[in-house]
Amino acid sequence: MRPFRFPVLGLIAAVLASSPGCLFRTRTVQVRQISGPILTATLGELVNRINSDAAKVQSLDATVNIDTSVGGAKKGEITDYKEISGYILLRRPSMLRMIGLFPIVHNRAFDMVSDGNLFKLWIPVKNKFYVGHNDVVKPGASALEALRPQVFYDALQLQRIDPEKDVAVLESETVMVFDEKTKRVAQMPNYVVDIITKDANGNYYLQRKVIFGRSDLVPDRQVFYDKAGNVATEANYQKLKDFNGITFPTVIEIKRPQEEYDITLTITKLTLNESLKDDQFALDQPPGSQLIDLDQQNVNAGTANGPAGSRAQAVPAQP
């Protein structure tokens, strides 16, 4: 015969209820929700929003201020660099060029370009010209040497969710935010669209997340992952403005936790969907500069007088 088992929680409740005095009390839990309506949407509606926004921007020409911080737990310190100005050109499906200018004198601090596969980075003060694939990094690199055009290309816009290779999954989260109306910290529910994609070998991995604030159902953050599941890039979008019928953020915060640098782009002038020519994305290696091929990890790979047809030539523009 099995022994009679009295439910543990029931036993505790019975003992406490029959005991003299006050052994427990009930408290009210106060949850502050963000003021204003909380909107709802389905996964299909959010995917359509992502694809619609992605289709609206085919090119951009931006004048920006660039604010950079480098360091963290790995380096043991954080260095804030003086804000510089610059320009960004972007053209779908994969072209990007970004130029940074030193304050006052406006000499070039860096010039980099990418065709979506290969990148080039020219740092005049070091007289170095870097080439390599977009995903290659340089261990121990300085703030300038760690820059990659693809990081900015991804952060500046939404990419279409391709049903042929992508799987979208919806999740919900709650974050604490500062409510400007009540001047208090409150809870904000978000929608998170996870995009799981297939690589060239047919393996699926979490590529990125697009986070929507439910007060307006506007994407306000993207998180990109490497194939090992680590956060590669986090992009936060603020101060949206209307540019000829297209809403675009004018402050974009980009965080790269693995390389430990943060860059904030503040857009001061923006032109969308105007024609950009191929030669605007051409970057040749300056004569006499040192060519560093990061794919080969060989700092003496060559100079500007290297063999014709090497990657020192301009990145080919795509139609």
Secondary structure, DSSP 8 states (H G I E B T S, - for coil): -------HHHHHHHHHHHSSS-----------B-SS------HHHHHHHHHHHHHH-SEEEEEEEEEEEEEETTTTEEEEEEEEEEEEEEETTTEEEEEEE-TTT--EEEEEEE-SSEEEEEEGGGTEEEEEETT---TT--TTTT--HHHHHHHTS-----TTTEEEEEEEEEEEEEETTTTEEEEEEEEEEEEEEE-TTS-EEEEEEEEEETTTTEEEEEEEE-TTS-EEEEEEEEEEEEETTEEEEEEEEEEETTTTEEEEEEEEEEEES----GGGG-----TT-EEEETTTTEEEEEETTS-TTSTTS------
